[in-house]
């Protein structure tokens, strides 16, 4: 059975910028080691992705901290992690989940690849 690794939102804003924490910084080396232990074709990553009007969205009204605005430095995956994701499938998602990722994982499971 094929195993996949899903790397969730290892973006600058979640590690050491707008919503970053010391705890997030502390896991970076472990995340890099885990990514390195998988073939790149078995690694999937997600990116929280918002627009300039984030604060006007339902999420923005409940979490009024501008973060992960597409194209900004905070939106980008940390460079040391991004280099390990070269060739990996990356999903941009406007909220907490990704229907595209779910659909792709379902299709893979139905083809018995995972």
ChimeraX attribute file (.defattr): number of C-alpha atoms within 10 A of each C-alpha:
attribute: neighborCount
match mode: 1-to-1
recipient: residues
	/A:1	6
	/A:2	9
	/A:3	11
	/A:4	16
	/A:5	16
	/A:6	15
	/A:7	18
	/A:8	13
	/A:9	23
	/A:10	23
	/A:11	26
	/A:12	22
	/A:13	24
	/A:14	21
	/A:15	22
	/A:16	16
	/A:17	15
	/A:18	14
	/A:19	16
	/A:20	14
	/A:21	13
	/A:22	9
	/A:23	10
	/A:24	13
	/A:25	14
	/A:26	11
	/A:27	11
	/A:28	16
	/A:29	12
	/A:30	10
	/A:31	14
	/A:32	17
	/A:33	12
	/A:34	13
	/A:35	20
	/A:36	14
	/A:37	11
	/A:38	13
	/A:39	13
	/A:40	17
	/A:41	13
	/A:42	16
	/A:43	23
	/A:44	19
	/A:45	19
	/A:46	21
	/A:47	23
	/A:48	25
	/A:49	21
	/A:50	21
	/A:51	15
	/A:52	11
	/A:53	10
	/A:54	20
	/A:55	17
	/A:56	12
	/A:57	13
	/A:58	10
	/A:59	14
	/A:60	15
	/A:61	11
	/A:62	10
	/A:63	12
	/A:64	13
	/A:65	13
	/A:66	17
	/A:67	26
	/A:68	28
	/A:69	19
	/A:70	17
	/A:71	11
	/A:72	11
	/A:73	15
	/A:74	21
	/A:75	22
	/A:76	20
	/A:77	23
	/A:78	19
	/A:79	12
	/A:80	11
	/A:81	19
	/A:82	16
	/A:83	11
	/A:84	15
	/A:85	21
	/A:86	12
	/A:87	14
	/A:88	15
	/A:89	15
	/A:90	17
	/A:91	18
	/A:92	17
	/A:93	17
	/A:94	17
	/A:95	11
	/A:96	11
	/A:97	12
	/A:98	16
	/A:99	10
	/A:100	12
	/A:101	19
	/A:102	11
	/A:103	11
	/A:104	12
	/A:105	15
	/A:106	13
	/A:107	13
	/A:108	13
	/A:109	12
	/A:110	10
	/A:111	9
	/A:112	10
	/A:113	12
	/A:114	14
